[in-house]
Amino acid sequence: VIASDDARFLHLFSSPPTVRDELAQFERPDGRTVQPGTAELGLAWQVLEPKERGAQIAGRDACNGFLKDTVDCMWSGVRASLKRLDKKTLLEQCLRNHEGVQLDRDVWRRTSRALVAVYKGRDNVIGAARKHEADFSRASLSSRVLAEMGVCTCPPTGGSKPGLAEFDELLSKVARLIALAYDSDAMRANLTEPTIQIRPNGEFFTSGAFYETILLPYRSGHFSERFEENVSKYPELYATSRRVGRPVDEVFDRQFILAFEAEYDLPLQQLVRIAETLEERAVVLQTMVVCMRSDELRNILTEGLSLSAVHVEGFFKNFCFLLRRRWDSTPLGFADRNWYPWRFRRRLSLMARPILRLGFGDNDNVLYAPAMVHDAFANLVIGNHTGAFDTEYFSSKEMKVWIGAINNRQGHEFNERVAEEFRKLHFRARASVHMSEFNVPQAAGDLGEVDVLGWNDSGLIYVVECKNLRFAMTVGEIADQLRRFRGEANDDLARHLKRCRWLSENVEQLARVVGHDRSPRVKPFLVTNTTIPMQFSSHLPIPAEDVVPIRGLPDRVRR
């Protein structure tokens, strides 16, 4: 018995939804997830002196030093292997594996609604999908990072071709290196206990409390949100072809288009044309990964697309992976975080620069996967347009001004969204209320503004701080968010708490502004656009249950 019309075991599309799907008709690479390897066996004994070999390392400095040494040791082993491998073969293998993994990931995302309808137990379905998504994320990141390492480390000519077992082992080592760096970030941020347990076989483990109480619930909650979005958007998969584009000036603000060209020395419309041309070439060649000489690519840009010399150089400078003599080196004008693979939004990543140049000469090859190019360009453009990158990511004044303006605008728009949610719950609400309305004396200092005030006739007034935050992708970003919301001097929560204290001590002023004829009660709230790590922390100056994503307001607001 089929319980729902959504139950399906087969999905048919009249045309391929993406270029990745179109190219998969000609060749569908096997996507290999990270396999269990031997990378951890004996690792501790490679970095510890015999006299230091005990069952435990204690103390934050000692633990941080040990984790740093293990990351260096792991990279040393990967580097030695890469120096023996053929560069072009390895990079093609990395790109193909990445594309195979993404194809498998798309299947799970597109069938989420059907899975819920076919199988019993929604939570079990979401749990299975979350596990696969974690495997896909780990494999795609490791594939990209291995390519970034390989293009800088493998010999320009010669070298052996990696077999499947060797590729799996390298992928496993890269994944473990990134995981070790995550452990180190957590240790430096005081999120884990300063102890490391070492087993006789050289494997080791840090405290799992942070991962169990904050990281896992946070990622699970965020994945559940995305899963439900995929379920609700299921009918859109069968809408008219989504690959028909519009001119950029019909989609984006004029200010953003000018800022983009100032930042990248390339008009946005030309970047779209380049992506389309690279995709068309791959379709003609019927291949998931394209290889051509650097001068061929330059000719496509100059002769085929009639780009100026300035725009061609802008493309090569900003969208081709920056080949370095050493992968673990920081070029002039960049910071370490721009290449660290355990960081996100990296300026020196394959997702920022998806065209791989195998050498510096015009006769040297370039490699690209057109679907990755599409994803990278889309991520960059949308991220820039929506303010998803910090101003430090950019060099031009125009783009920095745009980022500041769009984040300010989106912050006020989110305040209005939260106020409207309170109104739906039969509260009166105001957004962006400056504290000067409450006759705050100069001696109290500048207390800024209350993002949202929500009240009803019960006398309870919600004083709401609204935060439109990005999803924290890495342990380092989670640590940064937790650090920003400790309620300490000048952090993102301190002024909110100071406002709430002043209003609680001056309730007559609050009652005057909202029109209450009796003494109101102040309820501090922190409302966010999505699930955030602070919801699962027990070390906040406000109760964790008062940190609420906007979708959870109906369940948390007392009426």
VEXFIDO-825540 format. One record per residue (C-alpha): residue number from 1; x, y, z. Coordinates in steps of 0.05 Angstrom, whole numbers, always signed. Layout:
<sites>
<num NUM, east X, north Y, up Z> .
...
</sites>
This chain:
<sites>
<num 1, east +0, north +0, up +0> .
<num 2, east +28, north +68, up -20> .
<num 3, east +13, north +118, up +34> .
<num 4, east +27, north +182, up -6> .
<num 5, east +27, north +209, up -77> .
<num 6, east +99, north +231, up -63> .
<num 7, east +123, north +158, up -60> .
<num 8, east +167, north +148, up -121> .
<num 9, east +222, north +100, up -139> .
<num 10, east +238, north +132, up -207> .
<num 11, east +249, north +205, up -226> .
<num 12, east +249, north +227, up -299> .
<num 13, east +271, north +296, up -325> .
<num 14, east +253, north +322, up -394> .
<num 15, east +322, north +355, up -397> .
<num 16, east +384, north +351, up -352> .
<num 17, east +374, north +399, up -293> .
<num 18, east +449, north +418, up -291> .
<num 19, east +510, north +413, up -334> .
<num 20, east +535, north +359, up -287> .
<num 21, east +474, north +317, up -304> .
<num 22, east +483, north +330, up -378> .
<num 23, east +556, north +308, up -378> .
<num 24, east +538, north +247, up -336> .
<num 25, east +501, north +221, up -397> .
<num 26, east +568, north +211, up -431> .
<num 27, east +609, north +188, up -371> .
<num 28, east +588, north +180, up -298> .
<num 29, east +649, north +176, up -253> .
<num 30, east +646, north +133, up -191> .
<num 31, east +646, north +178, up -130> .
<num 32, east +689, north +147, up -76> .
<num 33, east +677, north +170, up -5> .
<num 34, east +733, north +171, up +46> .
<num 35, east +751, north +99, up +62> .
<num 36, east +778, north +75, up +129> .
<num 37, east +854, north +79, up +123> .
<num 38, east +916, north +66, up +164> .
<num 39, east +934, north +140, up +171> .
<num 40, east +923, north +141, up +246> .
<num 41, east +960, north +78, up +263> .
<num 42, east +1025, north +95, up +299> .
<num 43, east +1016, north +170, up +286> .
<num 44, east +1027, north +190, up +358> .
<num 45, east +1093, north +152, up +361> .
<num 46, east +1118, north +190, up +300> .
<num 47, east +1115, north +257, up +337> .
<num 48, east +1130, north +238, up +409> .
<num 49, east +1199, north +226, up +437> .
<num 50, east +1207, north +158, up +472> .
<num 51, east +1211, north +191, up +540> .
<num 52, east +1144, north +227, up +526> .
<num 53, east +1106, north +164, up +508> .
<num 54, east +1051, north +156, up +558> .
<num 55, east +978, north +140, up +557> .
<num 56, east +957, north +212, up +561> .
<num 57, east +978, north +283, up +543> .
<num 58, east +953, north +336, up +591> .
<num 59, east +954, north +411, up +590> .
<num 60, east +930, north +459, up +536> .
<num 61, east +999, north +479, up +511> .
<num 62, east +1022, north +407, up +508> .
<num 63, east +959, north +384, up +472> .
<num 64, east +962, north +442, up +422> .
<num 65, east +1035, north +428, up +407> .
<num 66, east +1021, north +353, up +398> .
<num 67, east +962, north +366, up +350> .
<num 68, east +1003, north +416, up +309> .
<num 69, east +1060, north +365, up +304> .
<num 70, east +1011, north +310, up +280> .
<num 71, east +983, north +356, up +226> .
<num 72, east +1054, north +371, up +202> .
<num 73, east +1071, north +297, up +204> .
<num 74, east +1009, north +279, up +164> .
<num 75, east +1024, north +332, up +112> .
<num 76, east +1096, north +307, up +108> .
<num 77, east +1072, north +237, up +90> .
<num 78, east +1022, north +263, up +38> .
<num 79, east +1076, north +308, up +7> .
<num 80, east +1124, north +250, up +0> .
<num 81, east +1072, north +209, up -36> .
<num 82, east +1052, north +267, up -82> .
<num 83, east +1124, north +277, up -104> .
<num 84, east +1122, north +208, up -136> .
<num 85, east +1056, north +217, up -174> .
<num 86, east +1039, north +242, up -243> .
<num 87, east +1008, north +310, up -234> .
<num 88, east +957, north +309, up -291> .
<num 89, east +932, north +239, up -275> .
<num 90, east +922, north +254, up -201> .
<num 91, east +886, north +320, up -214> .
<num 92, east +839, north +288, up -264> .
<num 93, east +825, north +233, up -214> .
<num 94, east +810, north +285, up -159> .
<num 95, east +763, north +324, up -204> .
<num 96, east +727, north +262, up -229> .
<num 97, east +719, north +236, up -159> .
<num 98, east +691, north +303, up -137> .
<num 99, east +640, north +302, up -193> .
<num 100, east +620, north +231, up -179> .
<num 101, east +608, north +248, up -106> .
<num 102, east +567, north +309, up -125> .
<num 103, east +524, north +268, up -172> .
<num 104, east +509, north +219, up -115> .
<num 105, east +495, north +277, up -68> .
<num 106, east +446, north +308, up -117> .
<num 107, east +407, north +243, up -120> .
<num 108, east +397, north +244, up -45> .
<num 109, east +377, north +317, up -44> .
<num 110, east +328, north +311, up -102> .
<num 111, east +293, north +250, up -73> .
<num 112, east +284, north +274, up -2> .
<num 113, east +209, north +281, up -8> .
<num 114, east +201, north +213, up -40> .
<num 115, east +245, north +180, up +14> .
<num 116, east +201, north +209, up +69> .
<num 117, east +139, north +183, up +33> .
<num 118, east +167, north +113, up +19> .
<num 119, east +200, north +96, up +86> .
<num 120, east +170, north +97, up +155> .
<num 121, east +200, north +141, up +209> .
<num 122, east +216, north +211, up +186> .
<num 123, east +272, north +218, up +238> .
<num 124, east +305, north +154, up +213> .
<num 125, east +302, north +179, up +141> .
<num 126, east +333, north +246, up +161> .
<num 127, east +386, north +210, up +201> .
<num 128, east +406, north +166, up +142> .
<num 129, east +407, north +226, up +95> .
<num 130, east +449, north +265, up +145> .
<num 131, east +501, north +209, up +148> .
<num 132, east +506, north +206, up +72> .
<num 133, east +511, north +282, up +68> .
<num 134, east +568, north +281, up +118> .
<num 135, east +604, north +227, up +76> .
<num 136, east +593, north +267, up +12> .
<num 137, east +618, north +332, up +44> .
<num 138, east +680, north +299, up +72> .
<num 139, east +697, north +265, up +5> .
<num 140, east +685, north +327, up -38> .
<num 141, east +727, north +372, up +8> .
<num 142, east +783, north +320, up +12> .
<num 143, east +782, north +312, up -64> .
<num 144, east +789, north +387, up -75> .
<num 145, east +843, north +395, up -23> .
<num 146, east +882, north +336, up -51> .
<num 147, east +879, north +371, up -119> .
<num 148, east +904, north +436, up -88> .
<num 149, east +962, north +398, up -55> .
<num 150, east +977, north +358, up -118> .
<num 151, east +981, north +416, up -167> .
<num 152, east +1033, north +450, up -123> .
<num 153, east +1072, north +387, up -103> .
<num 154, east +1071, north +333, up -158> .
<num 155, east +1129, north +336, up -208> .
<num 156, east +1112, north +375, up -272> .
<num 157, east +1129, north +314, up -315> .
<num 158, east +1137, north +240, up -301> .
<num 159, east +1115, north +205, up -239> .
<num 160, east +1073, north +143, up -231> .
<num 161, east +998, north +139, up -240> .
<num 162, east +961, north +129, up -174> .
<num 163, east +921, north +66, up -168> .
<num 164, east +854, north +63, up -134> .
<num 165, east +882, north +38, up -67> .
<num 166, east +935, north +94, up -67> .
<num 167, east +883, north +146, up -83> .
<num 168, east +838, north +121, up -27> .
<num 169, east +896, north +124, up +22> .
<num 170, east +914, north +195, up +2> .
<num 171, east +841, north +217, up +8> .
<num 172, east +838, north +185, up +77> .
<num 173, east +902, north +221, up +99> .
<num 174, east +877, north +288, up +75> .
<num 175, east +811, north +278, up +111> .
<num 176, east +848, north +259, up +174> .
<num 177, east +894, north +320, up +168> .
<num 178, east +834, north +366, up +165> .
<num 179, east +801, north +330, up +224> .
<num 180, east +864, north +338, up +265> .
<num 181, east +865, north +413, up +250> .
<num 182, east +792, north +417, up +273> .
<num 183, east +813, north +384, up +338> .
<num 184, east +869, north +435, up +345> .
<num 185, east +821, north +493, up +333> .
<num 186, east +773, north +466, up +385> .
<num 187, east +831, north +458, up +435> .
<num 188, east +857, north +529, up +423> .
<num 189, east +787, north +557, up +432> .
<num 190, east +779, north +521, up +500> .
<num 191, east +721, north +480, up +473> .
<num 192, east +751, north +413, up +493> .
<num 193, east +785, north +387, up +554> .
<num 194, east +861, north +394, up +551> .
<num 195, east +874, north +320, up +550> .
<num 196, east +890, north +271, up +494> .
<num 197, east +884, north +196, up +504> .
<num 198, east +935, north +153, up +467> .
<num 199, east +925, north +80, up +451> .
<num 200, east +982, north +29, up +447> .
<num 201, east +975, north +27, up +371> .
<num 202, east +990, north +101, up +366> .
<num 203, east +918, north +124, up +353> .
<num 204, east +893, north +181, up +398> .
<num 205, east +829, north +216, up +417> .
<num 206, east +810, north +284, up +446> .
<num 207, east +751, north +296, up +492> .
<num 208, east +685, north +285, up +456> .
<num 209, east +642, north +331, up +499> .
<num 210, east +644, north +390, up +452> .
<num 211, east +627, north +346, up +392> .
<num 212, east +570, north +311, up +428> .
<num 213, east +538, north +371, up +463> .
<num 214, east +548, north +427, up +412> .
<num 215, east +577, north +405, up +344> .
<num 216, east +533, north +345, up +330> .
<num 217, east +467, north +376, up +353> .
<num 218, east +483, north +440, up +315> .
<num 219, east +499, north +405, up +250> .
<num 220, east +441, north +358, up +258> .
<num 221, east +393, north +416, up +269> .
<num 222, east +419, north +454, up +210> .
<num 223, east +416, north +393, up +165> .
<num 224, east +344, north +380, up +185> .
<num 225, east +327, north +451, up +164> .
<num 226, east +359, north +441, up +95> .
<num 227, east +327, north +372, up +88> .
<num 228, east +257, north +401, up +101> .
<num 229, east +272, north +456, up +50> .
<num 230, east +289, north +403, up -2> .
<num 231, east +224, north +368, up +14> .
<num 232, east +183, north +431, up +6> .
<num 233, east +218, north +450, up -59> .
<num 234, east +210, north +381, up -90> .
<num 235, east +158, north +405, up -143> .
<num 236, east +208, north +457, up -169> .
<num 237, east +251, north +399, up -196> .
<num 238, east +198, north +389, up -250> .
<num 239, east +188, north +462, up -268> .
<num 240, east +210, north +491, up -334> .
<num 241, east +284, north +485, up -348> .
<num 242, east +324, north +523, up -296> .
<num 243, east +385, north +532, up -341> .
<num 244, east +357, north +591, up -379> .
<num 245, east +394, north +652, up -354> .
<num 246, east +379, north +727, up -356> .
<num 247, east +425, north +786, up -367> .
<num 248, east +460, north +804, up -303> .
<num 249, east +432, north +875, up -302> .
<num 250, east +362, north +844, up -296> .
<num 251, east +383, north +804, up -235> .
<num 252, east +433, north +846, up -196> .
<num 253, east +438, north +917, up -171> .
<num 254, east +479, north +966, up -213> .
<num 255, east +522, north +981, up -152> .
<num 256, east +539, north +908, up -144> .
<num 257, east +556, north +898, up -218> .
<num 258, east +605, north +957, up -215> .
<num 259, east +635, north +932, up -149> .
<num 260, east +645, north +862, up -179> .
<num 261, east +684, north +890, up -239> .
<num 262, east +726, north +934, up -193> .
<num 263, east +743, north +873, up -150> .
<num 264, east +758, north +822, up -204> .
<num 265, east +779, north +864, up -264> .
<num 266, east +725, north +828, up -303> .
<num 267, east +652, north +847, up -317> .
<num 268, east +602, north +799, up -286> .
<num 269, east +567, north +787, up -352> .
<num 270, east +633, north +765, up -382> .
<num 271, east +644, north +716, up -326> .
<num 272, east +576, north +686, up -342> .
<num 273, east +595, north +680, up -416> .
<num 274, east +661, north +646, up -398> .
<num 275, east +625, north +595, up -355> .
<num 276, east +576, north +580, up -411> .
<num 277, east +632, north +573, up -462> .
<num 278, east +672, north +525, up -417> .
<num 279, east +609, north +484, up -407> .
<num 280, east +595, north +481, up -482> .
<num 281, east +666, north +457, up -496> .
<num 282, east +657, north +400, up -446> .
<num 283, east +591, north +379, up -477> .
<num 284, east +622, north +378, up -546> .
<num 285, east +680, north +336, up -520> .
<num 286, east +631, north +294, up -479> .
<num 287, east +676, north +294, up -418> .
<num 288, east +667, north +311, up -345> .
<num 289, east +738, north +340, up -340> .
<num 290, east +768, north +382, up -395> .
<num 291, east +843, north +389, up -409> .
<num 292, east +871, north +442, up -455> .
<num 293, east +934, north +484, up -462> .
<num 294, east +937, north +551, up -427> .
<num 295, east +945, north +587, up -493> .
<num 296, east +881, north +552, up -519> .
<num 297, east +842, north +579, up -460> .
<num 298, east +871, north +648, up -471> .
<num 299, east +851, north +644, up -545> .
<num 300, east +780, north +625, up -526> .
<num 301, east +776, north +687, up -483> .
<num 302, east +807, north +735, up -533> .
<num 303, east +784, north +709, up -600> .
<num 304, east +721, north +671, up -582> .
<num 305, east +693, north +719, up -531> .
<num 306, east +729, north +783, up -552> .
<num 307, east +752, north +799, up -482> .
<num 308, east +802, north +855, up -473> .
<num 309, east +872, north +842, up -449> .
<num 310, east +854, north +872, up -381> .
<num 311, east +794, north +826, up -373> .
<num 312, east +833, north +764, up -395> .
<num 313, east +887, north +779, up -343> .
<num 314, east +832, north +791, up -292> .
<num 315, east +804, north +722, up -305> .
<num 316, east +872, north +687, up -301> .
<num 317, east +891, north +726, up -239> .
<num 318, east +827, north +716, up -200> .
<num 319, east +795, north +651, up -224> .
<num 320, east +853, north +605, up -240> .
<num 321, east +883, north +568, up -181> .
<num 322, east +946, north +604, up -158> .
<num 323, east +1002, north +555, up -171> .
<num 324, east +1054, north +559, up -116> .
<num 325, east +1123, north +529, up -108> .
<num 326, east +1099, north +499, up -42> .
<num 327, east +1027, north +484, up -22> .
<num 328, east +1041, north +501, up +51> .
<num 329, east +1065, north +572, up +35> .
<num 330, east +1028, north +638, up +36> .
<num 331, east +1036, north +683, up -25> .
<num 332, east +1045, north +758, up -19> .
<num 333, east +979, north +793, up -8> .
<num 334, east +946, north +733, up +25> .
<num 335, east +939, north +705, up +96> .
<num 336, east +950, north +634, up +121> .
<num 337, east +875, north +625, up +130> .
<num 338, east +867, north +635, up +54> .
<num 339, east +897, north +566, up +41> .
<num 340, east +887, north +528, up +106> .
<num 341, east +840, north +471, up +85> .
<num 342, east +806, north +470, up +153> .
<num 343, east +781, north +541, up +141> .
<num 344, east +721, north +560, up +98> .
<num 345, east +713, north +617, up +47> .
<num 346, east +786, north +611, up +28> .
<num 347, east +813, north +657, up -26> .
<num 348, east +863, north +604, up -47> .
<num 349, east +815, north +546, up -53> .
<num 350, east +791, north +507, up -113> .
<num 351, east +721, north +532, up -99> .
<num 352, east +745, north +603, up -107> .
<num 353, east +793, north +588, up -165> .
<num 354, east +765, north +527, up -202> .
<num 355, east +812, north +528, up -262> .
<num 356, east +875, north +488, up -249> .
<num 357, east +939, north +510, up -284> .
<num 358, east +991, north +455, up -285> .
<num 359, east +1048, north +503, up -301> .
<num 360, east +1066, north +575, up -313> .
<num 361, east +1077, north +571, up -388> .
<num 362, east +1029, north +580, up -446> .
<num 363, east +1041, north +508, up -469> .
<num 364, east +1025, north +479, up -400> .
<num 365, east +958, north +447, up -390> .
<num 366, east +898, north +473, up -353> .
<num 367, east +844, north +428, up -323> .
<num 368, east +773, north +442, up -303> .
<num 369, east +708, north +407, up -286> .
<num 370, east +654, north +451, up -317> .
<num 371, east +603, north +433, up -263> .
<num 372, east +652, north +453, up -209> .
<num 373, east +666, north +517, up -247> .
<num 374, east +591, north +532, up -248> .
<num 375, east +584, north +517, up -174> .
<num 376, east +645, north +558, up -156> .
<num 377, east +624, north +619, up -197> .
<num 378, east +553, north +615, up -170> .
<num 379, east +578, north +609, up -98> .
<num 380, east +624, north +668, up -108> .
<num 381, east +573, north +714, up -142> .
<num 382, east +515, north +697, up -96> .
<num 383, east +561, north +701, up -35> .
<num 384, east +587, north +769, up -56> .
<num 385, east +517, north +795, up -72> .
<num 386, east +487, north +772, up -6> .
<num 387, east +545, north +792, up +38> .
<num 388, east +565, north +721, up +56> .
<num 389, east +639, north +739, up +55> .
<num 390, east +674, north +785, up +105> .
<num 391, east +703, north +850, up +79> .
<num 392, east +773, north +823, up +92> .
<num 393, east +761, north +775, up +34> .
<num 394, east +763, north +833, up -15> .
<num 395, east +814, north +884, up -39> .
<num 396, east +773, north +937, up -74> .
<num 397, east +739, north +995, up -38> .
<num 398, east +677, north +986, up -80> .
<num 399, east +664, north +914, up -60> .
<num 400, east +679, north +929, up +14> .
<num 401, east +628, north +985, up +12> .
<num 402, east +577, north +939, up -21> .
<num 403, east +588, north +884, up +32> .
<num 404, east +579, north +934, up +89> .
<num 405, east +516, north +964, up +58> .
<num 406, east +482, north +897, up +41> .
<num 407, east +496, north +869, up +110> .
<num 408, east +467, north +931, up +143> .
<num 409, east +405, north +928, up +98> .
<num 410, east +395, north +854, up +110> .
<num 411, east +402, north +864, up +185> .
<num 412, east +346, north +915, up +186> .
<num 413, east +304, north +871, up +140> .
<num 414, east +313, north +813, up +188> .
<num 415, east +291, north +857, up +246> .
<num 416, east +226, north +872, up +208> .
<num 417, east +216, north +797, up +195> .
<num 418, east +222, north +782, up +269> .
<num 419, east +175, north +838, up +286> .
<num 420, east +124, north +811, up +237> .
<num 421, east +129, north +742, up +268> .
<num 422, east +112, north +772, up +335> .
<num 423, east +52, north +807, up +304> .
<num 424, east +28, north +740, up +275> .
<num 425, east +30, north +714, up +347> .
<num 426, east -18, north +771, up +367> .
<num 427, east +36, north +816, up +397> .
<num 428, east +47, north +889, up +382> .
<num 429, east +117, north +898, up +356> .
<num 430, east +167, north +950, up +334> .
<num 431, east +233, north +941, up +298> .
<num 432, east +298, north +981, up +306> .
<num 433, east +277, north +1023, up +367> .
<num 434, east +333, north +1070, up +387> .
<num 435, east +347, north +1074, up +462> .
<num 436, east +342, north +1150, up +460> .
<num 437, east +266, north +1140, up +459> .
<num 438, east +272, north +1115, up +531> .
<num 439, east +307, north +1179, up +554> .
<num 440, east +372, north +1143, up +569> .
<num 441, east +419, north +1193, up +603> .
<num 442, east +486, north +1209, up +571> .
<num 443, east +521, north +1178, up +631> .
<num 444, east +495, north +1109, up +611> .
<num 445, east +533, north +1114, up +545> .
<num 446, east +510, north +1097, up +475> .
<num 447, east +465, north +1036, up +483> .
<num 448, east +448, north +1033, up +409> .
<num 449, east +379, north +1007, up +391> .
<num 450, east +334, north +949, up +408> .
<num 451, east +325, north +906, up +346> .
<num 452, east +254, north +886, up +364> .
<num 453, east +205, north +901, up +420> .
<num 454, east +146, north +854, up +426> .
<num 455, east +90, north +863, up +477> .
<num 456, east +18, north +848, up +492> .
<num 457, east -31, north +863, up +548> .
<num 458, east -1, north +812, up +596> .
<num 459, east +55, north +859, up +616> .
<num 460, east +110, north +816, up +587> .
<num 461, east +156, north +852, up +539> .
<num 462, east +206, north +816, up +496> .
<num 463, east +270, north +855, up +484> .
<num 464, east +299, north +820, up +424> .
<num 465, east +368, north +819, up +395> .
<num 466, east +364, north +795, up +322> .
<num 467, east +423, north +762, up +288> .
<num 468, east +424, north +744, up +215> .
<num 469, east +483, north +696, up +217> .
<num 470, east +519, north +652, up +167> .
<num 471, east +521, north +577, up +178> .
<num 472, east +587, north +562, up +214> .
<num 473, east +619, north +511, up +168> .
<num 474, east +680, north +492, up +208> .
<num 475, east +701, north +483, up +281> .
<num 476, east +739, north +548, up +276> .
<num 477, east +677, north +586, up +254> .
<num 478, east +636, north +553, up +309> .
<num 479, east +688, north +574, up +359> .
<num 480, east +687, north +645, up +331> .
<num 481, east +611, north +650, up +339> .
<num 482, east +614, north +623, up +410> .
<num 483, east +668, north +673, up +427> .
<num 484, east +627, north +731, up +399> .
<num 485, east +567, north +714, up +444> .
<num 486, east +598, north +708, up +513> .
<num 487, east +568, north +773, up +538> .
<num 488, east +638, north +801, up +551> .
<num 489, east +658, north +873, up +539> .
<num 490, east +646, north +896, up +467> .
<num 491, east +623, north +829, up +440> .
<num 492, east +558, north +817, up +401> .
<num 493, east +517, north +801, up +463> .
<num 494, east +545, north +851, up +514> .
<num 495, east +506, north +913, up +490> .
<num 496, east +441, north +873, up +486> .
<num 497, east +450, north +851, up +558> .
<num 498, east +467, north +922, up +578> .
<num 499, east +403, north +948, up +544> .
<num 500, east +361, north +895, up +578> .
<num 501, east +390, north +913, up +647> .
<num 502, east +377, north +987, up +637> .
<num 503, east +306, north +974, up +614> .
<num 504, east +293, north +927, up +673> .
<num 505, east +317, north +981, up +720> .
<num 506, east +276, north +1035, up +685> .
<num 507, east +211, north +999, up +669> .
<num 508, east +171, north +1064, up +674> .
<num 509, east +206, north +1089, up +612> .
<num 510, east +193, north +1023, up +577> .
<num 511, east +120, north +1025, up +597> .
<num 512, east +114, north +1097, up +571> .
<num 513, east +141, north +1079, up +502> .
<num 514, east +98, north +1017, up +492> .
<num 515, east +36, north +1048, up +524> .
<num 516, east +30, north +1003, up +585> .
<num 517, east -7, north +1029, up +646> .
<num 518, east +27, north +980, up +693> .
<num 519, east +98, north +958, up +708> .
<num 520, east +121, north +911, up +652> .
<num 521, east +167, north +851, up +657> .
<num 522, east +228, north +848, up +612> .
<num 523, east +245, north +783, up +576> .
<num 524, east +311, north +783, up +538> .
<num 525, east +312, north +742, up +474> .
<num 526, east +362, north +726, up +420> .
<num 527, east +328, north +709, up +353> .
<num 528, east +369, north +682, up +295> .
<num 529, east +355, north +666, up +222> .
<num 530, east +377, north +594, up +230> .
<num 531, east +402, north +542, up +278> .
<num 532, east +466, north +568, up +312> .
<num 533, east +517, north +537, up +360> .
<num 534, east +496, north +581, up +418> .
<num 535, east +430, north +543, up +424> .
<num 536, east +469, north +483, up +450> .
<num 537, east +519, north +519, up +495> .
<num 538, east +512, north +518, up +571> .
<num 539, east +562, north +575, up +580> .
<num 540, east +520, north +634, up +555> .
<num 541, east +500, north +692, up +600> .
<num 542, east +428, north +679, up +579> .
<num 543, east +391, north +612, up +581> .
<num 544, east +402, north +571, up +518> .
<num 545, east +326, north +564, up +511> .
<num 546, east +323, north +639, up +500> .
<num 547, east +365, north +633, up +438> .
<num 548, east +313, north +618, up +385> .
<num 549, east +314, north +610, up +309> .
<num 550, east +259, north +651, up +277> .
<num 551, east +220, north +589, up +257> .
<num 552, east +217, north +568, up +331> .
<num 553, east +184, north +631, up +357> .
<num 554, east +113, north +603, up +359> .
<num 555, east +137, north +548, up +406> .
<num 556, east +179, north +593, up +452> .
<num 557, east +139, north +657, up +459> .
<num 558, east +91, north +660, up +517> .
<num 559, east +25, north +690, up +496> .
</sites>
